[in-house]
Amino acid sequence: MFSGIDEVDWASMEHAYGPADDVPELLRGLASADPAEREAALDGMYGAVHHQGDVYACTLACIPFLFELVVDPGVQDRGGVVELLTSIGGFDLDEDDEAEIDEDEIEGAANYAMAAAAVTAGAGVFFELIADEDPGVRLAAPLALATLHRHPVRVLALLRERLPVEPDEEVRLALVEAAGRVALRHRPLAERVGKWLGLLAARADSPGLRLAALAQLARCWPEGLPGDVVPVVSGLLRQMRSAPEESGDGGEHTPPGGIAAREDDEPEPGPDTAPDAEPVDPEPVAPAETGRGEHVATPTLVGQLRSLSAQENAGRGAPWAADLLRTLHVGLDDRVGDRTALLADQLRSPDRRQRIDAVRMSGGLIRAWRGPYEELVALVGDQLSDPEPRLAEAASHVLEELFGLAAPAADALAARLAADPGSWVKTWASGPPGLCSPVKALARLGDARAVPALAAALELPQVAHDVGFAVGHLGATARPLAGALRRRLAEVELDEGAYDRASPLLAGLTALRAGEAAPEVLRVLRGAPEYRGEWLRTAALRALGSFGPAAREAVPELRALVRRPGTASATEAAEALWAVSGDADAVLPVLIEGLQSDQVHDRRAAAVALGALGPRAAVVAPRLRGLLAHEELWLRVDAAIALWEVSGRTRETVAALLTAWEQNRHVRVRVAECLARMGPVPEGSAAAHVLRSELVSVRRHNAMDGGYGSHDIHEDEKLLALCRQALRGTGKGSTS
């Protein structure tokens, strides 16, 4: 094995962490008899040689040796090597990608292309591995074929031929998943695959296999799904719960994992489409428990992930069911009603693990799609009282992100807080303490039952970093906390840690507009230390501005700060001075100068502050109009809004805002806020069309594939409310 490995000039190549002269040791480690050494080697391959999916020259040089490993039956854990090869060779560089490649990326793109060509050229070996004695290899081989082989019809024929004789349930699911992947990669085959999946979904002896077929059907040929997909899936889940173990014995006429032959089944491909490997031997292969390889606890990332997965799936009769359900939900896509009904059924399951999965998937659904979620949210709230801590914790985290949508679970959240006062604040080994999820969820609902928890948090030696934000959502309901906020702010030492200790208190006082705290805020403003002092002064100025005339004792301090025009602090001080004193003559020159700053952020701040002056800043309209052509989109938006506020003219503003709306979805809330304040949007106008189009969209405007923000749902619901407000015309002007 590894003939010629020492002739490769590894030292001349590099991987993610430097010279690649350690690659031969990693390759030999993959063939080791020691399971810990094998796992460490695989971790090293993913961590350095194929780091985050990258392909280096040394990655390309490894490919022939990896193929040697996967065909040697004496090597253990070859399934992991098959997966590694699939990842290395599975990169698709389509025409759109090629058009976007710059000069710095040309070498990397060439490596991806060469890797795909090299692994694809050897993909025929996976035909042989699909009947390997090692079930771990059989588990990885179907997806390798579906991803890498050039002849999808041959792959499909082999998958269908293998399914009836495969004894391992998880491998059978992989065969079905591979068929779905073929259909997704080769769309002309989608209907053929879909019809076969439909037969499996209706007739397979195993409920798990039927669920897998439905999941892939939803992904690759959704028109083939049964009309009653929700009750069908719910029935399958009940069957899976009632059977401790899946049986591979399908009876005399139905082979394991397959479906009985029928005259109306789609015929298998003919001889001209037979696989280019030898026909699969129909003799039984080794049972699942004999060949998955020995796994041991190791400090590698691969080992940690395997350990976490084992903990998560401990005791599950069908640990893969959650993955199948997630795949099904992805395939159902915008069918929010079906997905909601399915999750509601799962949340009523007696199986706690199924409910944990359903809670997490409910969060994903609500995060990405708009819909009526009252029943689903109430069911998530019901999980808060469950004695299983993982279930209650998962429900808490989902409800925390829902803001107003969490209302159906408000009583459950309050009950959770009342039952465990000791959990109101979470402490960590490092960093400041924070409020627990139920407190934040209840506060974000504006529910007064969160106030005792915040009061308790304010009495701790170190105040939770997010107290101020919670107070902001509670508004006037949290007014009783003003005294404690003020007292704690007076106690803050103005040293290098002042910002961390004072900022949550300042945020809370700002939200409450607690003008009686002006002396304490002024102390912070005057004594801000050098370290993070700029941030601390900004927070103090915002607080004083929120107090309005109640902070009149701060006017001399603010006038002194505005005498340094062109700086960010001068703009912030001018904004606060206007809010406190209403002295336009004092602040206007400062803001005009800020509008000419070299820093886009400072120009935006000046534009927003000028807009707050309204008609008293009409003289700056030409300057604001000139910014409508600026290259920075957010500055254009702020300037357009300020232009309307100082001039009262809507035509230019609306045109600029609608252009920005189409260019960047993240400006839409800001744009809708302005349109709502303008007043009734004329029926039939471009603005009305844009707003109505947003309201009928099922997808959240800020939904992202593969990521999300903690406030995404709140922002999207705010956008919808503003769109309705603008169309109803509850503002103060007109967009005509």
C-alpha positions, 0 to 999 in steps of 0.5 A: 500500500501507498506505493510511491508515497515517499516519492511525492515532494510533500515538503514543497506543498502546503496545507491550511497550517503550513508545509504538507510534509506531515501528510504521509503520516496522516495517510498512514494513520488512516490505515492504522490498527489503532482506532484512536490513531485512525480518528486523529488522522481523519481529523488531521485530514479535515483540519489541514489537508481539506480545511473547511472544504478547501483543496490544496495541491497536497489534497490532490496528491492524496487522492490516489492513496485515499482510493487505495485505502477504500478498496483494501478490506483490511483497513478499518473505518473505510466509510470515513475515507469514502466520505472524505473522498466524496467531500474532496471531489464533490465541489460543483463549479457552475457557470455563474461561479466561473463568471465571478472568479477573480485572479486571486481565486483562479488557482483555488478554482483550478484545484477544485476542478482537478479534484472533481475530475480525479475523484470522479474518474475513480468513482467506479470503485464505489459500485463495488463498495456498495455491497462491502462487508463493512456496513460503514462503507456501505453507508457512505458508498451510495452518496459517493456514487450519487455525488460523483459518478458520471452515469446517473442512470447506472447509479439509480439502477444499482441503488434500486437493485441493492435496496431489497437485499440490504439488511441494515436499516440505516444503509437502506436510508442512505440508498434512498437519500442517494436516489434523491440526490441523483434526482436533484443533480440531474433534473431530467431524472426527477420524475423517474426517481419520484415515481419510485420513491412514491412506491416506496413511500406507499408500500415499503415494509419499514416505516423508517424507509417510507419516511425516508422516501417521503422526505426525498420525494419532498426534495426532488419531486414534491408533486408526487407527495400524497395529499394527506402527507401530514397524517401519513407522516404522523402515522409513520412516526407512531409506528416507529415509536411503537416498535423498539427496533426496526425489523429487516425481515419483510416476510416471504414475499417482501425482501428487507427494506424493499417493496413487493414486486407488482406488475405496474411497477416501473421497469428496471433499466435495460441492459444498455443502462446496466452498471459498469460494475459487476452485478450485485451478488444477491447473497446476504451480507454481514449484519450491521453490528459486525463491521462499523468499526471500533470507536473510542473517545478522542480529543479530536474534533471528529471524536467530539462530534461523534461523542455529542451525536452519541449523547444526543441519540442515546436510547433512540430506537431510530436516531436517524428519524430527526434527520429524515424529518428535517429533510422532509421539512426542507423539501416541504419548503413554503408549505407552511400549513403542512409543516406547522401541522406536522410539528404540532403533531410532533410536539404532542408526541409522548417521545421527549426526543421527538419533541426536542427535535420538533421544538428546534425545527419549529424555531427554524420554521418560524425564523424563515417563514411567515404564518399563523403560529399561535397553536405551535407557539403554545405547544412549544410553551407547554414544553417549559414545564417538562422535567427533561432539562434539554426540552425545556431549555430548547423551548426557552431559546425558541421563545426568546427569539419570537418577541411578540409571537411568543404571546400564546406562551406568556403564561407558561413563561411566567410559570417557568420563572415563578417555579425557579427564581434561582435561574433568573440570571445565568453566570458564566466562567468568564464574561458578565452574567446574563438573563435567562431565556424565559426572562428575556422572552417575557420581557420582550412581550412587554409582560410585567411578570418579568419585572421581579426578575429584572429587579433581582438582577439589579441587586446582584454584585455584577448586573446582567449585561442585557438588563437594559435591553429587557427594560427597553422592551418593557417600557413604562411597565419597568418604570419601578426599576428606575430607582435601582438603575440610578442607584447602581449607575451612581456606584459604578467606578469610572475605571477601565471596566466602566463601560461594561458595568455602566452601559446596561444601566444607561440603556435601561435609563434611556428606555425609561426616559428617566430624567431624574437620573441626569446627575448620575449620567452627567457624572459618567459623561464627565468622568469617562475613562480613556479605555472605551471612553468614546463608547461610554460617552455615546451611551451617556449622550443618548440617555441625556437626549432621551430625557429631553427638557428634564436634563436641562442641567446638562446643557452647559456640558452639551454646549461645550461638547458641540464646540468641536464640530466635525467629530462624532462626539460633537454630532452626538452632543448636538443631537442631545442638545436639540432634544434637551433645549430645542436650540436649533441655532446652536446645533445646526452648524455642528450638524452641517459640518458633520454632514461633510465628514470623511467618515460615512458613519458620522455623515449618517449620524448627522443626517439623522440628527438634521432630520429630527430638526425638521423644517428648522433645518430646511437650509440643508435640503440641497446638501441632503439631495446631493447625497442621494447619489452617494455610493453608500446605500445606507447613507442614501437612505438616511439622507432621503429620509432627512430630506423629507423631514426637513423639506416635506417633499416626498417625490425624491425621497420615495423614489430613493427609498424604493430603489434602496428597498430593491437593492438591499432587503436589510434597509426595508424596515427603515424605509417602511418606517418612513413610508408609515410616517408619511401617511397614506400611500396612494392606491396604485402607486409604486410604493403601494405595490412594493408594500403589498408585494411584501405583505403577500410574501411567505418568506421572511425578508431577512431569512438566510440559508445557513444562518440567522440573527437573534432579532430576525423574526422581530425585525420581519414582524416589525416590517409587516406591521409598518407595511400595513400601517403605511397602507392604512395611512395612520401617518401624518402626511402623504406620499403623493 
